[in-house]
Amino acid sequence: MSSSEALQPTRKKILKAALKLFSREGYIGATTRDIAREAGIAEVTLFRYFPSKEKLFEEVLNSYSFLPALKGIMPDIKRMHYEDALTVIAKRFLETLTLRKDMIRITQSEIHRYPQKIHKLYNSFLSELFTTLASYFEEMQKQGILKKFDTLLGGRAFLGMFFSYFNARELMMLKKYRVDDTAMVIKEYVKIFTAGTLKEAKS
């Protein structure tokens, strides 16, 4: 076993503890001392893996957000029918949001208090997420499947539709949205987006 492999279990424990504390206490409330205690290690050990709380927060986003999930399914969705691919993306996105709803809720409530470097980090993360989806749309355009449109705005619009639904259902808890409505919402939103982006077949 290499030295890097030997370090992985501790690194994973720190990330899991950080996810738990950031989800419960928020970025501001969670301290590295508490995260280290939750992981069962000394704080000095935590800093051997992550030199700052900012870096640890960044790695939590990179490990547990929708971004790694999207990157992971990208090879498969490129081989799917367009509407099926969008359905898979939407389903995985909502599953990830639901799984991380506690962290999303507290992040939304305190983000105005974040230091500037965390705002930059968070915006950079969102930019990479939208760019990753935009790259899929660009590939479909090159294949002549999609109309010409701003793919970055398309990525924002597509994920934005589903985040809005998630926000209403889970965070605002509006009664008109129920968990068992999700399949119907995915189907309708995908149909709307497909109609606006799919190139019409020539007769």
N, C-alpha and C positions, 0 to 999 in steps of 0.2 A: 504493500500500500504506500502510495506517495504521500509526502508531507501535506500536500494540498487536500488530498482525499481525507486524511486524518483530521483536518481542520473542519470539514464540512458539517459533522453532527453538531458541533458547538455553534457554528454560524447559523445553522437552521434553527437551533433552540433560541438564539438571540432574536432572529427575525420573527419567529412565532410569538415570542414574548412581547416584542415591540408591536406587532399587529394587535395583540390583545389589549395592550395598554393604550396605544393610540386610539383604538376603537372605543375604549371606555373613558379615558381621560382627555383625549384630544392630543394634538401635537404639543400644545403649550403646557398642558397639565402633566403629561407623562414625562418623568425624569429618567435619565440614563441609570441612575441608582436604582429606581424602582424596576426598570426593565431588566437590569442585571439580576436583581433579586428574584424576579419572576422566572428568569432563565436558569437560576441556580448557580450563578457564577459571580465572581468579583467584578466590580465596575471597571477595574483596570483591565480585566480580560476582555470586556466588551469593547474597550477602546483599541485593543489590538486588532480587532476585526473591523471596527467602524470608528474612524477618528473623530467623528462628531455626531451629534443627534441629527443634524441636517442630512448627513450621508446615510445614516440609518433609516431615516424617513424615506429618502430617495430609493433605497434598496427595498423597502417594504412596498412601495408603489410598483417598482419593477418586478417584484416577485408575486404579489397577490392581486394586482389590478387586472383589468381586462386586456391590457397591452400584451403580456406574454401569451394569454389565451388566443388572442387574435393572430399573433405571429405563428402560433402553433398550428392553427387550422388553415392558414393561408395556402399551403401546398394542396390541401384537399379541395378547398372551395374553388380553386382555379380550374378544377376539372369538372365542376358541377354545372348544371343548368343555372343561369343567372338568378332566377327567382328562388331556386332551392338554396343557392349560396347565400343570398340575402336572408333567407329564413334561418339558416344555421347561425349566421353572424348575430342576428337579432336575439335568437334564443340564448346563445352563449353570453351575450352582453347582459341580458336581463338576469340570467342565472348568477353571473358574477356580481352585478349590482345588488341583488337580493342577499347574496352571501356576505357582502361587505357593507350592508346598509347602516350598521352602527357607526362604522368609520366615516361613511359618506355623510351621515346625519351630523356628526359632531364637527366634521371638517367644514361643512356648509355654515354651521352656526358660529364658528370662530375664525374663519378664514380672513376676515377683515382685520384680525389682530395679529396675523402672521408677520414675521419680519420679511423684509424685501427679498432676501435670498431664498426664502421658502416660496414666495409668490413666483419668483423666476423659475424655481425648480418645478413647481406644480404646472406652470404654463408650458414649460418645456416638455413635460410628460404628456400633457394634453395634445401638444403640437405633434409629438411623435405618434400618438394614437391616431389622430386624424390623417397624418401623412401616410401611415401604414395602410389604412383603408383606402385612401386616395390612390395609392399605388395599384391596388386591385382594380379600381375603376379605370385607371389609365391603361392597364393591360387589356381590359375588355374593350376599351375604345380602339386600341391598336388592332384588335381582332375584328373590328367592324361590328361589334355586338351592341355597343352603346352609342348614343348621340354624343356630340361634342358639348361638354359643359365643364365648368370649373370643378375639377375632381376634389379639391380640398374643401370647397364649400359643400360639395355633395357628401363628403364624409361627415362633415359637421351636421348637415341637415339630417342624414340618416340616423346617426347615433343620437342626435338631439331629439328626434321624435320619440325614441324609446326611453331616453332619460326623462323626458317630460312625463310620459306615462308612468314610469317607475316612481318619479317624484310625487305625483298625485296619489298613487296607490299606496306607497310605502311610507313616505315621509309626511305628506299632508293628510294621508288616510281619508281621502274622499270616499264617501260611501258608494258612489256610482261605479267605482272600480273594485273588482274582486279578483283574487288570485286566479280563479278559474276562468276569468275573461282573457287571460294572457294569450292563449292560442289564437283566439279570434282577433285580438288586437294586432298580433304579429302578422297574421294573414292579411288583414286590411291595410296596415301600414306598408307592408311589402308590396302589395298590389298597387297602392298609390305611388310609391317610389318607382316601381318598375315601369308604370305607365308614363312617368315623366322622364325616364332616362333611357329606356330601351329603344333602339333604333327600329323604326318600322320596316317590316319586310317589303321589298319591292314587288309589286304585282306583275 
